[in-house]
């Protein structure tokens, strides 16, 4: 059970070592300017490998549990699925449901652990393989591995490394669990934190915040929803930025060595790569040369 590229990496590893009876993923969704229905990466891979696929809107939809039961799984692997599993599904497999979670639990339980780790300035994160219970990422841990967060990491680069680690770690965990060499260990509730689902509005940069926090948000929201600022009625997306010293009114716009920059609560944020509405990503200095909107408040 899974949907994005992270989950596709997990499925690929599973298929090389186990008999995959079926795949459950999110429904196709509109994407791109034309809003064309686009399948999730897991569906694309599953169909290429010849696995049966179902795409329920809700796990309680008619026929979903019956299909899971017909597949008669020894275990169900869940990775970035985005849907809550009820107790009847958790109890269905002989060995339970095994989750691949992109954090070092109990830190950053929830829907957006990669983004939360970057935003909060964590220097490390990790992958946790756990046996699922009815809570949100609260189940006992089979195995964990820490992964360093590099200063330039964005959500895409960090997720890619975590997917590689997670695929290898999952196979190790399943082998040990099936053979009785690994047992689930309850999580320590001390230090538990929660990473809630991200909304589109979260991408709007608030310049009353610290410059370093804003730079981390830009990297965390690189894939979705995208960090952006408002210039009148238009939104200017920001892909890369850097922090420089400065003192001014938060939100005041000016230029720094030919690049657009904005004052924050404790410094300035220099924009390095941006995307104006209806255009492609571009160097922010090129944007500034052709912009009439970038004026001081």
N, C-alpha and C positions, 0 to 999 in steps of 0.2 A: 504494500500500500504506500503510494507516494506520488508526487507530481512533478517537481522541478528538476533541474539538472543534477542537483545534489542527490535526489532519489534515484535518478537514472544511473548514476555511478554505482550506487548500492545494488540496484537490480542487475547490472552487468556482472558484478562480482558474484552475486548469488547464482546467476545462471551458469557460471563456469564450474560450480561445485555442488549444486543441488538441483533437484527436479522441481522446477517452478510450475505449480499447477494453474495459477491464475494471477492476474494483476488487477488491482482496484486503483483508479486514479480519478482526478477531478474531471468534470465535463469540459469539452472544448469551449474556449472563450474568445470573444472578439479581441483582435490585436492589430496594431499598426494603424496608419491613417485611414485605411479602407475598412477597418473594423471587421476584417475577415475572420471567420471562425478558425481558430488555431488549436491543434491538439497539444496537451502538455508533453514535455520531453519524455516522460515515462511511457506514455502511450505510443509515441513514435518508436521508441526502442523495443517495447513489448511486441508491437506488430511486426517489426523487422525480425525479431527472434522467434515469432510464431506462438507467442503466449496468448491465451484467451484474456480479453480485457473487458471490464465493466466500468461504467462511469456514472455512478449514482449522484443525483443532486444531494440526497441525504442518505445516510447509512440505514435509516429506518424505512426507506422506500420499499414497496412490495417487491419481493423476489430477491432482494440483496442477501439477506441472511441465508435464504434457501440455496443460493448459488455458492456462498462460502461453505455451507455445510456439504454441498455436493462435491466440492473440491477436496474435502476431507484433509485439511492441512495438519501436519505435525506441528508446525509453528507458523505464525504470521509475522513477517518483518515489516515494520512501519518506519518510514523515513520522510519527514517533511510532507505529510499527507494533508494536513489542514482540516481534518474532520475528527470529531470526538467519537471514540468507540464505546459502545454500551457494554454492560457486563456480559451479556449473552455472547458477544463477539470475543471479548477477552477470555471467556471460558471455553470457547470452541476448540482451539488447537490443543492437542495433547501436551505440548511443551509451552503453551502460552503465546503471548504476543511480545515480540522483542523490538524495542525502539532504538533507532540510531539518532541520537540527539546531538546537535552541533554546539555543545558547551560542556564545561567541566562541572557537571551537576554536584551540588544543588544550586550553583550559581547560574542564573539566567535560564530558569524554567520558562516555558511559554513559547509564543509564536515567532519571536524575532530575536533569537539569542546572538546571532552574528552581529546584527546591527547594534544591539545593546552593549556588547563587549567593546565595540569600536567607539561608540558615543561616550561611554563612561571612562575611556582611557585605559582599559585593561591592557596589560603587557602580555598576558597569555590568555588563551581560552582552551578549548579541547573538544574531544568527542567522547560521549558516554554511551555505552551499550547497556540498556536496562530492560528488566522484565516489567511490562506495563501493568499498572493497576488503574483504578477508576479515577484517580486524581490526574492533575495536569503535570506530567513529568515528575511524579513523586515516587515512582516505583523503585524497587531495589536494583542496585548496580551490579552488573556482571564484570565490567572492566571499563577503565577510563584511560585516555592518553592526552597529555597536554600538548598544545601547539602554540608556538610563539606568534604574537601579533607584531608584524613589522610596522615601522612608522608610516610607510606609504601604503599600507594595505587599505583597500576599499572592500565593500561587501562581496564583490565578485571574486577578487583574488583570494580573500580569506576563505570564502565558501568553497572555492575550488580545492584549496589545500586540505580543508577539513573533509571534503568528500573523498579524497584519495586516502587519507588516514582512516576515515570511517569505514570504507570498503574493506580494507585489510583487517582492521580491528574487529569488525563484525564476524568475519570468517574465523578468526582466532577465538572469539567469544562463543560462537555457535559450536565449534569443535569441542571446546572445553566444557560447555554446558551439556551437550548431548552425551559426552563421555563421562560426565560426573566429576570432572576436574575443576570446574568453576561453579560456585554457588552464588546466587544473588545476595548482596549485602545491603541492608536498609540504609537509606540516605541519612546523613546527619542534617537535621533541620537547622542547625546553627549556620548562618551565612547564606541561607536560601534567599534568592532574589528572583524577581519575575520580569520577563521581557514581553510586554503586551503586544498585540497585533498593531502594525503600523497602518495609519490612515494617510490618505493623500494630503491632507492638510498639514501633516507633520513635516512635510518638506519645506514649508515656508520658514525662512530664516528670520529669527528674532534678534535684532542687533543690540537689544538690551542685555543679551547674554555675552559671556566671555568669548574672545576670538578663538581660543583653542577649542572650546566646545563647538563652535560653529564649523570650524575646519573639520572636526571629527564627524559632525553630522553630514557634511558634504560627502565624505568618504563612505559613511554608513548607508546613506540613501542613494548611492550611485546607480543601483539597478532600478529600484522603486522605493518611494514615489518620485525620486529626484529632488535635490535641494534647489530652491528657487527664491528669487526676490521679485517684488512688484515694482514695475516702472510704469506708473499710470495704470492703464488698463491691461498692459502686457506683462507676461511673466518671463523673466530671464532665468533660465536654468544654469546651475553652476556645477561643473564636474570636478574642477581642481582649484585649490586656493592655498595661500600660505599666510601665516601670521607675521606681522611686523609691529614694532613698537609704535605708539602714537597716542595722542590725547585729543579728544574732540567729542562732539555730540553724537551719541549712538545713532546710527542710521544715516549720518551725513556722508554724502558721496563726494569723492574727489579722485585725483589721479596720482599714481606713484610710479615714477620712472616709465611712463608710457602705458601703464596698466590701470584698469579701474580698481578702486579700493573703497572700502566703507569702514567708518569708525564703529567700534563696538564698545562694550562697557569697560574694556581694559586694554585696547590696542586697535590695530587696523587689520582688516582682512583684505588681502590683495587677491583679486580674481585672476586665475591663470587660464582657464578654459571654460567657455560658456556656450549656451545654445539659445539664441533669440527665438521667439515664437515663429514657427514655420520655416526655420532654417536648420542647417546641420551644425554639429559641434565645431567650434572654431577657437583659435587662439584669442584670448581676451584682448590683447593689444590690437589685433586686427579688428575686433568688434568695436573697440573704442574709437578707432580712426574713422569708422563709418557710422557712428552713432550720434544722433542728435538728442537722445533721451538721457544720456549720462551727464547730468548737471548737478551741481551742489544744491542741497536743500536750502 
